[in-house]
Amino acid sequence: MAEQLPPAVSVQAPDGSDAREAERGRGECGGPSSASEAEPSPHPDQQPAPKSRDPGEFRRPPFRRQSYAAIDLGTNNCRLLIARPSGENFVVIDAFSRVVRLGEGLAQTGRLSQEAMDRALGALKVCADKLRRRNVYLARSVATEACRRAENGDEFIERVRLETGIALDIISAREEARLAVLGCHVLLEPGRGPAVIFDIGGGSTELVLIESTDTVPRILDWLSVPWGVVSLTESSAPEGSDAASRVGRYERMRSLVSESFAGFAERSAGVCADARARGPLRLLGTSGTVTTLASLHLDLPQYDRRAVDGLIVPAHSMREISTRLSGMSLNERRALPCIGRERADLVVAGCAILEAILDLWPADRLGVADRGIREGILRSLISAHGQGERQRAEVRKLRAQGYR
């Protein structure tokens, strides 16, 4: 997988005018993020940056005071983070997340439904308002598996641009995996040698085999399969009326996912054996599935990101919880704290995918990350723009010294 940062996507106002021209650049930023989600508060409307006194230059706020944004429109959720640089990391100043189920019905029809698109547009309008109120300087907005697979994905992207001003970039599965690694790798347990980072989404799951370095991990191999919590649920038979039939359905889900992992499992078998000879296998997951199961492991009365993000959980505990959930009825799962109505019908598919991953890479412990693509985007944007700012500062310094 190429370690390359694509150009950032500009954010447009609803009338079609550019709010900021996205800067192009490369570079990545290491170190843990301060990614706690803040509550929204009003800020002045975004205005174009005025020209500075030097021809060709723009007067910008100081780099460390500028706001950056990342939008991740997935098959199940629409998520936004807005942050400012802070040392080698960033501090989140606003956040938004809403379940939109954009991929609902996609497995049967091959298209995004009108109802699903309307739900996603409603969430994206909230995001667009936050971008303006937070005076965001640079943003990148991405769409993933649902828009990649849908026959009308491009039509939906254009509708979003016209109605919200947000220019969504339908990214490849490779780029999705790269951004997820970039956003959460800092939570991987310390160690050298190979490890696996995975992202269970709504419409796909990405597996990335990495080797730790002093900065951003080196990607050795990766895989994306079209099984996420929504797509796997919709492609499976309805839940049975008794525990035995529900467990049978769960085992068929696990088998289906394991078959799709077969090529990656074969390629990584030797690496896995070598890694086990060196010490404990390292495994890190980022998804609603792993954060939900981690919450159940902790027996939390309600979800608490501070307790879950960065948690290390015994793999056998995650398997035991998965087995327990697979035999429960929908109403029984809805009654559990940290699952509720929004995830109750999807969590079993997530458990099946997780267990297939644990079969493939049998680590004793699992790292849990409540961060991923959005944080990866922010790190890319801030690092690339910071590099550009440093270069411009050098040019200004040379000009002040008389060089042209």
Secondary structure in CASP SS format (residue, H / E / C, confidence):
PFRMAT SS
TARGET T0000
AUTHOR 0000-0000-0000
METHOD secondary structure of the structure
MODEL  1
M C 1.00
A C 1.00
E C 1.00
Q C 1.00
L C 1.00
P C 1.00
P C 1.00
A C 1.00
V C 1.00
S C 1.00
V E 1.00
Q E 1.00
A C 1.00
P C 1.00
D C 1.00
G C 1.00
S C 1.00
D E 1.00
A E 1.00
R E 1.00
E C 1.00
A C 1.00
E C 1.00
R C 1.00
G C 1.00
R C 1.00
G C 1.00
E C 1.00
C C 1.00
G C 1.00
G C 1.00
P C 1.00
S C 1.00
S E 1.00
A C 1.00
S C 1.00
E C 1.00
A C 1.00
E C 1.00
P C 1.00
S C 1.00
P C 1.00
H C 1.00
P C 1.00
D C 1.00
Q C 1.00
Q C 1.00
P C 1.00
A C 1.00
P C 1.00
K E 1.00
S C 1.00
R C 1.00
D C 1.00
P C 1.00
G C 1.00
E C 1.00
F E 1.00
R C 1.00
R C 1.00
P C 1.00
P C 1.00
F H 1.00
R H 1.00
R H 1.00
Q C 1.00
S E 1.00
Y E 1.00
A E 1.00
A E 1.00
I E 1.00
D E 1.00
L E 1.00
G C 1.00
T C 1.00
N C 1.00
N E 1.00
C E 1.00
R E 1.00
L E 1.00
L E 1.00
I E 1.00
A E 1.00
R E 1.00
P E 1.00
S E 1.00
G C 1.00
E C 1.00
N E 1.00
F E 1.00
V E 1.00
V E 1.00
I E 1.00
D E 1.00
A E 1.00
F E 1.00
S E 1.00
R E 1.00
V E 1.00
V C 1.00
R C 1.00
L C 1.00
G C 1.00
E C 1.00
G C 1.00
L H 1.00
A H 1.00
Q H 1.00
T H 1.00
G C 1.00
R C 1.00
L C 1.00
S C 1.00
Q H 1.00
E H 1.00
A H 1.00
M H 1.00
D H 1.00
R H 1.00
A H 1.00
L H 1.00
G H 1.00
A H 1.00
L H 1.00
K H 1.00
V H 1.00
C H 1.00
A H 1.00
D H 1.00
K H 1.00
L H 1.00
R H 1.00
R H 1.00
R C 1.00
N C 1.00
V E 1.00
Y E 1.00
L E 1.00
A E 1.00
R E 1.00
S E 1.00
V E 1.00
A E 1.00
T C 1.00
E H 1.00
A H 1.00
C H 1.00
R H 1.00
R H 1.00
A C 1.00
E C 1.00
N C 1.00
G H 1.00
D H 1.00
E H 1.00
F H 1.00
I H 1.00
E H 1.00
R H 1.00
V H 1.00
R H 1.00
L H 1.00
E H 1.00
T H 1.00
G C 1.00
I E 1.00
A C 1.00
L E 1.00
D E 1.00
I E 1.00
I C 1.00
S C 1.00
A H 1.00
R H 1.00
E H 1.00
E H 1.00
A H 1.00
R H 1.00
L H 1.00
A H 1.00
V H 1.00
L H 1.00
G H 1.00
C H 1.00
H H 1.00
V H 1.00
L H 1.00
L C 1.00
E C 1.00
P C 1.00
G C 1.00
R C 1.00
G C 1.00
P E 1.00
A E 1.00
V E 1.00
I E 1.00
F E 1.00
D E 1.00
I E 1.00
G C 1.00
G C 1.00
G C 1.00
S C 1.00
T E 1.00
E E 1.00
L E 1.00
V E 1.00
L E 1.00
I E 1.00
E E 1.00
S C 1.00
T C 1.00
D C 1.00
T C 1.00
V C 1.00
P C 1.00
R E 1.00
I E 1.00
L E 1.00
D E 1.00
W E 1.00
L E 1.00
S E 1.00
V E 1.00
P C 1.00
W C 1.00
G C 1.00
V H 1.00
V H 1.00
S H 1.00
L H 1.00
T H 1.00
E H 1.00
S H 1.00
S C 1.00
A C 1.00
P C 1.00
E C 1.00
G C 1.00
S C 1.00
D C 1.00
A H 1.00
A H 1.00
S H 1.00
R H 1.00
V H 1.00
G H 1.00
R H 1.00
Y H 1.00
E H 1.00
R H 1.00
M H 1.00
R H 1.00
S H 1.00
L H 1.00
V H 1.00
S H 1.00
E H 1.00
S H 1.00
F C 1.00
A H 1.00
G H 1.00
F H 1.00
A H 1.00
E H 1.00
R H 1.00
S H 1.00
A H 1.00
G H 1.00
V H 1.00
C H 1.00
A H 1.00
D H 1.00
A H 1.00
R H 1.00
A H 1.00
R H 1.00
G C 1.00
P C 1.00
L C 1.00
R C 1.00
L E 1.00
L E 1.00
G E 1.00
T E 1.00
S C 1.00
G H 1.00
T H 1.00
V H 1.00
T H 1.00
T H 1.00
L H 1.00
A H 1.00
S H 1.00
L H 1.00
H H 1.00
L H 1.00
D C 1.00
L C 1.00
P C 1.00
Q C 1.00
Y C 1.00
D C 1.00
R H 1.00
R H 1.00
A H 1.00
V H 1.00
D C 1.00
G C 1.00
L C 1.00
I E 1.00
V E 1.00
P E 1.00
A H 1.00
H H 1.00
S H 1.00
M H 1.00
R H 1.00
E H 1.00
I H 1.00
S H 1.00
T H 1.00
R H 1.00
L H 1.00
S H 1.00
G H 1.00
M C 1.00
S C 1.00
L H 1.00
N H 1.00
E H 1.00
R H 1.00
R H 1.00
A C 1.00
L C 1.00
P C 1.00
C C 1.00
I C 1.00
G H 1.00
R H 1.00
E H 1.00
R H 1.00
A H 1.00
D C 1.00
L C 1.00
V H 1.00
V H 1.00
A H 1.00
G H 1.00
C H 1.00
A H 1.00
I H 1.00
L H 1.00
E H 1.00
A H 1.00
I H 1.00
L H 1.00
D H 1.00
L H 1.00
W C 1.00
P C 1.00
A C 1.00
D C 1.00
R E 1.00
L E 1.00
G E 1.00
V E 1.00
A E 1.00
D C 1.00
R C 1.00
G C 1.00
I H 1.00
R H 1.00
E H 1.00
G H 1.00
I H 1.00
L H 1.00
R H 1.00
S H 1.00
L H 1.00
I H 1.00
S H 1.00
A H 1.00
H H 1.00
G H 1.00
Q H 1.00
G H 1.00
E H 1.00
R H 1.00
Q H 1.00
R H 1.00
A H 1.00
E H 1.00
V H 1.00
R H 1.00
K H 1.00
L H 1.00
R H 1.00
A H 1.00
Q C 1.00
G C 1.00
Y C 1.00
R C 1.00
END
